[in-house]
Amino acid sequence: MKNKLSDLNNHLFAQLERLSDEAIDGDSLEAEIKRTDAIVAVADQIVGNANLQLNAAKLWAQHGSQIMPMLPKIGGGDG
């Protein structure tokens, strides 16, 4: 597995295709649904992290280094 959002997108679509397979049913379908739930939970965390990085980049672009004292956990100031 690679570590790009486009790879995550491909993985999610592949899982959707597995869920759409009309040939699976019963226990196989139940297992695929559980797998999907796990994949979605991890994907949500990845997307949330990417969103956090984007928001940090936007703050930096708008305010430069002067924003750092207000963000003590990542750059400076007391906290």
C-alpha positions, -999 to 999 in steps of 0.1 A, spaced: 0 0 0 12 35 -8 6 65 13 -12 90 -8 -48 102 -6 -53 90 -42 -43 55 -30 -69 57 -2 -95 67 -28 -86 37 -50 -88 14 -19 -122 27 -10 -136 22 -45 -122 -13 -46 -140 -20 -13 -172 -6 -28 -168 -29 -57 -165 -59 -33 -196 -48 -15 -215 -45 -48 -206 -80 -58 -240 -97 -60 -224 -131 -58 -214 -127 -21 -240 -133 6 -244 -147 41 -212 -149 62 -191 -136 33 -212 -105 30 -212 -100 68 -174 -103 69 -171 -78 40 -194 -54 59 -172 -56 90 -141 -51 69 -157 -21 53 -165 -6 87 -129 -9 98 -116 6 65 -140 35 68 -129 42 104 -92 43 94 -100 63 63 -119 89 84 -88 93 106 -65 97 75 -88 123 59 -91 141 93 -53 142 95 -50 155 60 -76 182 67 -56 192 98 -24 196 77 -43 216 52 -57 239 78 -22 244 93 -8 253 58 -36 278 54 -29 294 87 8 296 78 0 311 44 -22 337 59 -2 346 90 34 333 85 55 326 116 36 351 137 9 324 142 34 301 160 31 316 195 -6 308 194 1 272 185 24 261 214 21 224 207 36 226 173 59 256 173 66 278 201 53 297 231 45 283 265 21 256 269 
